[in-house]
């Protein structure tokens, strides 16, 4: 079944749609773009978005649903650089709950992140409530204790620090955040692809969060514990059937604001 529609009067036969198609789905001839035999459209929308004369439509990424780029909203290089450098990992949160509307807006932007072959396979689960989040924190600590015990007490100094903090009643795993956002992927997706997709998607969420007054921090220990298959944690997470954990971030309102841009290691590049 054809998914491309071409306005032959408007088409300039410029070939842009063919060049930007990542799946080699479009072939050009003298009449304009055609669908390649045996091709597979991945619904990325490049062909429609790049067409300079709006001559091409694609039923999987309709022209009517595409939004024109507003050039006046684009940053210059300095603005973009400050935006990217302003992202901070927030580890001290206010205990105010973030509204579902704000969290929905945050994740609605995150879904536009690139994914392998445009699978768009990441879904989200938001966990809230101190009692449940405390159980997740304690499950991760129990996993850490098992790792240390299995090693005979040798090594794992970084785990020991978190275990000691937990014994003092300090949460250094979820950092007291009021929300934990899980990125989920279908079980049939390879772990490598699932986690790579989640990293892009959650990075988008982290970058957009300050625009909503929110802060985030990567839930690395939740991820490591979950990826190991630790059943006590997976029971607490209550993942929907048919899904796997692909990533995690904490989210909430920051207790403090950062007013300076922190430096990083000097740039290193090898030119070949």
Secondary structure, 3 states (H helix, E strand, C coil): CCCEEECCCCCCCCCHHHHHCCCCCEEEECCEEEECCCCCCCCCCHHHHHCCCCCEEECCCCHHHCCCCCHHHCCCHHHHHHHHHCCCECCCECCCCCCHHHHHHHHHHHCCCCCHHHCCCCEEEEEECHHHHHHHHHHHHHHHHHHHHHCCCCCCHHHHHHHHHHHCCCCCCCCCCCEEEEEEEECCCCHHHHHHHHHHHHHHHHHHHHHHCCEEEECHHHHHHHHCCCHHHHHHHCCCCCEEEEEEEEEECECCCCCCCCCCCCCCCCCC
